[in-house]
Amino acid sequence: MALAATSVFILFLFAALFGPLVAPYDHTAQDAAQRLQGPSPAHLMGTDNFGRDVFSRVLVGTQGVFYLGGAGTFLAAVLGTALGLIAGYAGRLWDEAIMRVLDVLLAFPALLLAMVLLSTVGPSDINLILVITILYIPMFARIARSMVLDLRTREFVEAARLRGESRRYILFGEMLPNAVAPLLVEASIRFAYSIFLVASLGFLGLGVAPPSPDWGRQVNDARTFFDVAPWMLLFPAAAISALVISTSLMADGLRRVFDPSVEGRRR
């Protein structure tokens, strides 16, 4: 299942990279004569209420999902890992100050906090990325901190201290490479959550502004026409589900690869 999910994920990744080039129609082109046409050889996923090709819009919309979710997750991983390494290694006052601030962020539901932040600063690509970053920094920081607490008493860390290595080298040259596996698994899980978060915010009107073919906005716009054109809603919703599920299963596969004892405990 993890291998099949990875294949689906790679397919979506190719769609994100080359979707605008291979889309059969311009995703913004309107054709009043083709309004609300059902799936056909000419329009594989039908057309919407403006006569736009749904397949082209779903295909091009993949790019925005990967860009927003991927950039936000990457920044959260970098900043959260750095904060977790510092908190775990420095200890005491630094540890308490950093982790208590991050605990405050964890106390709020992710979607609610995202809505509050975007309502304050306004929806845009950059603001969406920053919101995702803020939401997911605590998860990466907690994992990095727990790894540091486990590694800082190991022999290779003590040897680095005795050699007179700097704190920066010990953190990023000795400890970080040993924490990459769990952080990579966490990144794949958070990316799946970020996809759903971006789609949810788009559905609520806080995502990317038109004419960008945001999947969540497509679902929201299609609700009014569900009785006469259900394909307008079903195909974007299916794309969201397929990408989230494939990413989650891929993350589970990565976890089993990096921690074989998981499979043994299940058996």
N, C-alpha and C positions, 0 to 999 in steps of 0.2 A: 504493500500500500504506500509506503514511503517513497519507493522508487516511482510508482505511478504518479504520486502527488508531485514529485520533483519534476517529472516530465511535463505535467500540466503547468507548473510554475514557470518552467523554461519557455513554454509556449506563450504564456502571458508576457514574459520578459521580451521575447522577440516581437510580440505585438506592440509593446511599449517602445521598442527601439525603431521598428520599421513600419508601425501602423499607419502613420500619415503618408508614407510612400506607397503602400500597397492597398490603401482604402479605395474601393471602387468609385466612390463619389466624394465630393467635397462635403465635409461634415456640417458646413454652414449653409450649403446651397439649398434654397427653397424652391419647391415646384408645386404650385397650387393644384395642378392637374393630377398629381400623384398623392394627394392627401389620404392618410389612413388606409393605405393599401396593405393587404396582408402579405405574409412571406411568399416569395416567388423566386424563380431563377434570376429575375432582374434585381430584386431586393430581397436578399436572403433572410433578413429579419423584419421585413416590412418597412413601412414609412410612418412618420409621426404626423401630428396635426398640421405641421408646416410643409409636409412633403419631403422632409429630410430623410435620408437613408439611415435607418437605425443601426445596421451593421457597421457602417462607417463611423457613426458616432460612438458606438461601443468600442470599436477598435482604436480610434484616436483617444478616447477617454482613458484607455489603459495607461497612456503616457503620463497623464496628470496624477493618477493614483500612485504609480511608482515614484514619480518625482517628489510629490509631497510626502507620502509615507516613508519613502526611502531616505530622503534628506533629513526629515525630522528624526527618524530612528537612528541614523548615523550620528547626528549631532548629539542626541541623547546618550548614545553609547560612548562617545568620546568624552563628553563632559562628565557624565555619571561615573564612568570608570576612573577618571582622574580624581574626582572628589572621593570616591570610595577608597582608592589607594591611599590618598592623603589621610583620610579619617582613620583607616585601619592601622596605618603605620605610625602616625603621630600620636594617636591615642589621647586619653584624658580630655583636656579642654577642647581641642580641635575636633575630636571625635564627637563629643557631645554637641558642640555648636552646629556642625555640619549635619549630623544625622537628625537632630531635633527639627531643624528647618525643613529637611526633606520629609520627615514624618508629618509635618503640617500639610504638605502637598498631597501626601497619600491619604489624608483624612477626608479629602473631597472626592466625590465621584468624578471619574475622568470626563464624562460627557458634560456634566454640569459645570465643572471648572473651565472646560474648553468654551462652552457657550458664554460664560461670564467674561472670559478674557477677550474673545472675539467681539462680543457686544461692546466692549470697552474700546478696543483699538481698531475695530473694523475688519471685515474679512478681506484677505488678500493672500497671494501665494506665500509671501514672506511671513506674514502673521500666522498662517496655518502651520508652517514649518516650525516657527518659534513655539507655538502652543503645543505641538506634538513633542518637541524637545523638552519643554518644561514638565509636561505630564509624565514622561518616561525616564527622566534623569534619576528619580529615586530608586527605580527598580535596578538599574545598572549599578548605582552606587552601593546598594545593599549587597549585591552579589560580589562586587569587587572587594568591598570591606570584609565580607566573610572569608573570601579567599586569602586576603592579607593576614587576617587573624590566624588562619591555619598555617600559612607559609612563613611567617616572620620568625618562627622558632626553629625552622628547618636548618640542616647543616650547611646547605649551599648559601643561605642568607647570612649565617654567622661567619662563613668563610669570606664572603664579600665585605662584611664589616671589618674583619681582621686585616684584610688587604688594604683598608683605608678608602674603599669606594664611596663615592658621594651618595647621598640619600636619593637623588634623582636616578642614578644608575641602578641602585638596589630596587627601587620601585618599578622602573620601566624596563630595566635590562634583565633583572632576575625574577621578580614576582609576576609582572604582567604576562610574559610568555606562558607561564604555568596557569594563568587564569583565562587564557583565550578561549578554551573549549566551552566552559559554561557561559561565558559572555557571548559567544557566537550563537549558542542555542537560545539564549535570552533575546538576542537581537532578532532572530527569525520569528520568535513568538511575538515580540513587540511590533514587528512589521505587520504581522497578521492583524493585530489589534488596531494599528494605525490605519490600515486599509478600511476597516469597518468604521473607525472614527471619522475619517475623511468623508466616507459615503454618508454617514449619519449627519454630519454638519452640512453637507451639500443638500441633503433632504430637507433640513430645517431652514435652508436659505442662508446659511452662514459659511458656505464653501466658496469655491471659485465662481466668480461672476460670469454670466453668459457673455459671449457665445461659446465658452469652453464647454465641451460635452462631458461634464461631471456626471458620474454614474448616479450618485445620490440625487442630484437635481433632476436627472432624467426620470427616475422613479417617481419623484414628487410631481413632476409635470404630467406624468402618464396617468395619475390616479383619476383625473376627471374623465379620461377616455377609456377607462378599463373595460366598460361594458361593450364598447364598439371596436376597440383596438387593444386587446389584452397584451399583444406582443410588445407594445411600447413599454410596458412595465416588466414583463416577464424576462426579457432578454437582458436588460441591465441588471436586474435583481439576480439572475442566474450567474452573470459575470462576477458580481460581488461575492456571491456564495462560493462559486468555484475557486476563486483566488484565495479567499480567506481559508477555506477548508484545505486546499492544497498546501498553502503555506504552513498551516497548523500541523498537518500530517508530516510535512517535510521536517519541521522543527522536532517533532517526536522521533523521527528517524535519526536526526542528528544527535539527539539526546541518547539514543540507544547505542549509536556508534561510539560516542565519547565516554559513555558509562555503560559497558556491557552488563554490569550487575543489575541494571534495571530489568532487562529481559529475564535474567535468572530469578529475580524476586517475584516477577509476575507468574512464572511457571511454578 
